[in-house]
Each structure stands twice: as structure tokens, then as C-alpha cells.
Amino acid sequence: MAVFDFGYSEVSRQANARGKITNSNALERTLQLGISEEVTRLERSMNWLATTATVTPFIGLFGTVWGIIDAFQALGLTGSTSMRTVAPGIAHALVATAMGLAAAIPAAIAYNYFGHNIREMGTRMEDFSLEFLNLTERNFEQ
């Protein structure tokens, strides 16, 4: 985990230079950098899920509108107003909406699921950094 690596390298640097930890603030900032680095790495692909969840319903709606326009143009060309003329075109148009929702719903669920897990991991990393600071202060400060 990046948090431990960042903290350990700072403890090693200070302990090797002076034999003890003299700057707890530097260690705390280093641990925060580790947390930031790890959370950024975890969130790297989340924007694709958010974009998919947000955009695909609009793409589906665009396909539906396009299909309905085609259905009404066919209606105008045939001159018939029966459901048999219009229904197949509208049914095909609604497939685009269904496909957009079929992509958006799982993406939104996955985004929320992984977002919650990342926030939880961030909290655990914060707790770890506090424990790391406490352990370091007990064992290295004099």
C-alpha cells in the first residue's frame, strides 16, 4: 500500500539522518501524500463509469427520436394511418432507448458500488496513518 511505503520512507529518512523522528509534521504530510496517491489510483477509471451512466441514456434517446422520425416519414410516404404501418418503426426506435438504459443502469450501480468502496478505503487509510503516526511517536521520538 502506498500509504505505508510513503510513511516508511519518511521514517527511514529521518531515523537514518538523526537517529530519531524529529519532524512529525513532515511524516504526517508524507502519509497524506500516500493517501492522496492511493485514492487517485483507485479513482482512475471511475470517470468512464460515470460517463457511461450519464451519456448512454441520451444516446438511446437520440436513437429513439431518429427512429420515430423515420417511422413518421414512412407514414407520410404510405399515406396510411394504421398502427400496422407505424408500430414496427416505433418498436425499432424504442430498442435504442432500451439499449441505452441497459448500459446506463449497470454503469450507475457499479459507479456507486466502487465509489462507496473507495471512500471506505480512504477512511481506512486515514485511520492507518493515525495508527502509523502513533506507533512512530512511541518508538522513535525521545
GIDADA-V304409 format. One record per pair of residues at least 6 apart in sequence whose C-alpha atoms are under 7 Angstrom apart, sorted by the first residue. I is the first residue (numbers start at 1). GAP is how many residues later the second one is. D is the distance in Angstrom with one decimal. If there is no record, write none. Layout:
BEGIN
I|GAP|D ; I|GAP|D
END
This chain:
BEGIN
2|32|5.2 ; 2|36|6.0 ; 3|28|5.6 ; 3|31|4.2 ; 3|32|5.5 ; 6|24|6.0 ; 6|25|6.0 ; 6|28|5.5 ; 7|20|6.4 ; 7|23|6.1 ; 7|24|5.3 ; 10|17|6.1 ; 11|10|6.8 ; 14|6|6.5 ; 14|7|5.6 ; 15|6|5.9 ; 20|120|5.2 ; 20|121|5.7 ; 21|119|5.6 ; 21|120|5.4 ; 31|98|6.1 ; 35|90|6.3 ; 39|83|6.5 ; 42|76|6.8 ; 46|65|6.6 ; 49|58|5.3 ; 49|59|6.9 ; 49|62|5.7 ; 50|58|6.8 ; 50|61|6.3 ; 52|52|6.0 ; 52|55|6.2 ; 53|51|4.1 ; 53|52|6.6 ; 53|54|5.1 ; 53|55|5.0 ; 54|50|6.8 ; 56|44|4.7 ; 56|45|6.9 ; 56|47|6.5 ; 56|48|5.7 ; 57|40|6.7 ; 57|43|4.6 ; 57|44|5.5 ; 57|47|6.4 ; 59|41|6.4 ; 60|36|4.6 ; 60|37|4.1 ; 60|39|6.4 ; 60|40|4.4 ; 61|35|6.9 ; 61|36|5.4 ; 63|30|6.5 ; 63|33|5.3 ; 64|29|4.4 ; 64|30|5.4 ; 64|32|5.6 ; 64|33|6.0 ; 67|22|6.6 ; 67|23|6.6 ; 67|25|6.9 ; 67|26|4.3 ; 68|21|6.6 ; 68|22|5.5 ; 68|25|6.0 ; 71|15|5.9 ; 71|18|4.8 ; 71|19|6.3 ; 75|6|6.7 ; 75|10|6.5 ; 75|11|6.4
END
